[in-house]
């Protein structure tokens, strides 16, 4: 039986241990927020197998170690926003990730003008409003999300297709900044 869960927000808690591998069963998942917990784990590359995941926010946890090399079965095909800031990641950020974030790549002029007006609309029932935290709110069937940008909290009302964000700050990455980052929107 398919899992129709589209949004999971477990942020602002005291969760510890590892990120649950059972999240891989949430094949319709579009937004995962685990911000401000105490999750002690390595990068959950297996989330890249989720075909609809658009937003992944793992900020302010205890994720650690090297991100590791690209796994061909775990591509994050629809990812628009990734926030890995304020964790304990180390090493080079593998350039293959930047090369393969397909949903973040520059579009040709025809595609850009066509998609700029679109907004990700997640079909979420209104009753979920009471269960959502202040970081992710449902209003008029659009997702509003708070993200940290340069130390300031920014509120995004809806997640537009032309809004792509990568935050890797406050980790211990080193090496060269991959040239492939310039091909992203």
Backbone torsions as a table, in degrees:
resi	resn	phi	psi	omega
1	UNK	NA	128.9	-179.1
2	UNK	-71.1	148.1	177.4
3	UNK	-93.8	118.9	-176.3
4	UNK	-93.1	8.4	179.5
5	UNK	-63.8	126.7	-176.0
6	UNK	-110.6	-25.8	-178.2
7	UNK	-132.1	131.5	171.5
8	UNK	-129.3	120.5	176.6
9	UNK	-123.9	105.6	178.2
10	UNK	-114.4	20.6	-176.5
11	UNK	-71.1	163.7	175.7
12	UNK	60.0	44.2	176.0
13	UNK	-126.1	-161.4	177.8
14	UNK	-123.8	32.2	179.9
15	UNK	-62.1	141.9	-179.4
16	UNK	-127.3	-165.9	177.4
17	UNK	68.4	-140.1	-174.7
18	UNK	-105.4	160.9	172.4
19	UNK	-72.9	132.3	-173.4
20	UNK	-68.0	124.4	178.3
21	UNK	-63.2	-19.1	179.3
22	UNK	-64.7	-15.9	175.5
23	UNK	-60.2	-24.1	178.0
24	UNK	-64.4	-18.4	177.7
25	UNK	-80.3	-11.7	-178.7
26	UNK	-86.2	71.6	-170.7
27	UNK	-68.5	-14.0	178.1
28	UNK	-100.0	1.4	-175.6
29	UNK	-59.7	129.8	179.5
30	UNK	-114.5	-24.1	-176.6
31	UNK	-141.1	125.8	177.7
32	UNK	-128.5	120.7	-179.8
33	UNK	-121.4	117.8	176.6
34	UNK	-123.0	23.9	-173.5
35	UNK	-60.4	144.7	173.6
36	UNK	54.4	58.1	170.4
37	UNK	-123.7	-159.0	176.3
38	UNK	-129.4	38.9	-178.1
39	UNK	-68.8	123.2	-176.2
40	UNK	-111.6	98.3	-172.3
41	UNK	-158.0	169.3	170.6
42	UNK	-87.5	173.3	-178.1
43	UNK	-58.6	126.9	-178.3
44	UNK	-81.1	69.8	-177.3
45	UNK	-57.6	-26.8	-178.7
46	UNK	-64.7	-16.7	174.5
47	UNK	-66.2	-20.3	178.4
48	UNK	-64.9	-13.2	176.9
49	UNK	-80.7	-11.0	179.1
50	UNK	-73.9	114.6	-170.1
51	UNK	-70.3	-16.2	-175.5
52	UNK	-115.4	2.6	-175.5
53	UNK	-64.7	118.2	-178.9
54	UNK	-107.3	-30.1	-175.8
55	UNK	-131.6	125.4	178.3
56	UNK	-130.1	110.5	-178.9
57	UNK	-120.4	109.8	-179.5
58	UNK	-115.1	15.5	-174.7
59	UNK	-54.1	145.1	170.9
60	UNK	57.3	62.0	172.9
61	UNK	-133.7	-155.8	177.2
62	UNK	-123.0	34.8	173.0
63	UNK	-63.1	141.7	-171.3
64	UNK	-146.9	171.0	175.6
65	UNK	84.5	-177.8	178.6
66	UNK	-75.4	147.0	177.6
67	UNK	-64.0	-34.7	178.7
68	UNK	90.3	166.8	-176.1
69	UNK	-75.7	163.3	-178.1
70	UNK	-62.2	134.8	175.9
71	UNK	-106.9	121.6	-172.4
72	UNK	-61.7	-26.3	-179.9
73	UNK	-86.5	-4.6	-175.2
74	UNK	-124.7	83.0	-168.3
75	UNK	-102.1	-9.1	-174.8
76	UNK	49.5	58.7	-170.4
77	UNK	-66.0	-24.6	-176.6
78	UNK	-116.5	8.9	-174.2
79	UNK	-63.3	126.4	177.5
80	UNK	-110.2	-32.0	-175.5
81	UNK	-134.0	126.9	174.4
82	UNK	-134.3	126.2	-179.8
83	UNK	-126.8	107.0	178.7
84	UNK	-111.7	14.2	-173.7
85	UNK	-65.7	158.5	176.6
86	UNK	54.9	49.9	172.2
87	UNK	-126.0	-161.0	-177.7
88	UNK	-123.2	35.7	177.8
89	UNK	-69.6	148.9	-179.4
90	UNK	-135.6	171.1	173.3
91	UNK	84.4	-171.2	176.5
92	UNK	-74.8	140.8	170.2
93	UNK	-82.6	117.3	-172.5
94	UNK	-58.0	125.5	-177.5
95	UNK	-61.6	-22.2	179.0
96	UNK	-61.4	-31.3	179.4
97	UNK	-64.0	-47.4	178.9
98	UNK	-63.0	-37.7	-179.6
99	UNK	-67.8	-25.5	-172.7
100	UNK	-110.6	3.4	173.4
101	UNK	-73.4	76.7	-171.1
102	UNK	-58.5	-38.6	-177.3
103	UNK	-71.8	-12.0	-179.6
104	UNK	-102.3	0.1	-176.4
105	UNK	-75.0	151.0	177.8
106	UNK	-59.0	137.7	178.8
107	UNK	-99.1	158.5	173.4
108	UNK	-73.2	168.1	-173.1
109	UNK	-56.5	-41.6	179.9
110	UNK	-63.0	-43.6	-179.7
111	UNK	-67.6	-39.4	-179.0
112	UNK	-62.3	-47.9	-177.8
113	UNK	-66.4	-30.5	179.9
114	UNK	-74.7	-36.7	-173.8
115	UNK	-94.3	-13.4	-176.5
116	UNK	-61.2	-30.5	-178.2
117	UNK	-83.8	-14.0	-176.8
118	UNK	-77.8	149.3	175.9
119	UNK	-131.2	141.1	177.1
120	UNK	-63.8	120.0	178.0
121	UNK	-113.6	113.5	179.9
122	UNK	-96.0	126.5	-178.4
123	UNK	-76.4	83.6	-176.7
124	UNK	-110.7	136.7	179.6
125	UNK	-68.5	143.3	-179.4
126	UNK	-58.5	-29.5	-177.5
127	UNK	-63.3	-17.2	-179.9
128	UNK	-74.7	-9.8	-179.8
129	UNK	-56.7	-43.8	-176.8
130	UNK	-67.5	-21.0	-178.8
131	UNK	-92.8	-11.2	-174.9
132	UNK	-86.7	147.7	177.8
133	UNK	-84.6	-177.6	-179.2
134	UNK	-71.5	-17.2	-179.7
135	UNK	-74.9	-33.4	-178.6
136	UNK	-131.2	115.9	-178.8
137	UNK	-124.8	147.2	177.9
138	UNK	-104.6	126.3	178.0
139	UNK	-146.1	126.3	-178.8
140	UNK	52.7	35.7	176.7
141	UNK	65.1	17.3	172.6
142	UNK	-109.0	154.9	177.4
143	UNK	-95.4	127.4	171.5
144	UNK	-106.1	133.0	-175.1
145	UNK	-137.3	142.4	175.3
146	UNK	-98.3	132.7	177.3
147	UNK	-131.5	150.0	176.1
148	UNK	-86.9	125.7	176.5
149	UNK	-131.9	113.8	179.6
150	UNK	53.8	42.9	177.1
151	UNK	81.0	-1.1	179.3
152	UNK	-114.2	143.3	176.7
153	UNK	-81.5	125.2	178.5
154	UNK	-112.8	135.9	177.8
155	UNK	-101.8	124.3	176.4
156	UNK	-106.3	122.5	179.5
157	UNK	-97.7	104.3	-170.6
158	UNK	81.0	156.8	178.4
159	UNK	-113.8	93.9	-177.9
160	UNK	-68.6	148.3	179.4
161	UNK	-59.8	-29.0	-178.4
162	UNK	-88.2	7.5	175.9
163	UNK	-102.3	104.0	178.9
164	UNK	-117.5	130.3	-177.7
165	UNK	-134.9	134.7	173.5
166	UNK	-128.9	121.7	176.3
167	UNK	-125.8	110.6	179.0
168	UNK	-114.2	12.8	-173.0
169	UNK	-66.1	160.4	175.0
170	UNK	57.7	45.9	169.0
171	UNK	-125.2	-162.8	177.9
172	UNK	-125.9	47.6	175.2
173	UNK	-71.7	150.9	176.4
174	UNK	-146.0	177.2	-178.0
175	UNK	97.6	-160.4	-178.1
176	UNK	-87.3	149.6	170.9
177	UNK	-77.1	123.3	-175.4
178	UNK	-61.4	136.9	176.1
179	UNK	-58.5	-31.1	-175.8
180	UNK	-64.5	-14.4	178.4
181	UNK	-64.1	-26.9	179.7
182	UNK	-70.5	-13.4	178.9
183	UNK	-89.8	-1.7	-179.7
184	UNK	-92.1	155.1	178.2
185	UNK	-68.1	NA	NA
